[in-house]
Amino acid sequence: MRCKINPAIAASAAAFVNIALSKVAPGHVRTEAFKISVQGRLSTTTHFGALVAMLVRFKKDVLEAASKANRTIINVVANET
């Protein structure tokens, strides 16, 4: 089933996540623009110099912030690639 995520929700999630990260993570640990896949998944990349593992380290904060944009966002995982 596809998630009901549109570009406005993706932009809102990005803003909420970066605000949350600014409170708990080092300055370089931020996200880039969120994208929506064909399957309805929301994905993002980290800023240059930050590893995805750094973002996942703050999973609770990222998930809480992203869910403010859309309650259907229920998990944060690192991409396999």
Secondary structure, DSSP 8 states (H G I E B T S, - for coil): ------HHHHHHHHHHHHHHHHHHS-TT--B---EE-TTS-EE--B-TT--HHHHHHTHHHHHHHHHHH-TT---------
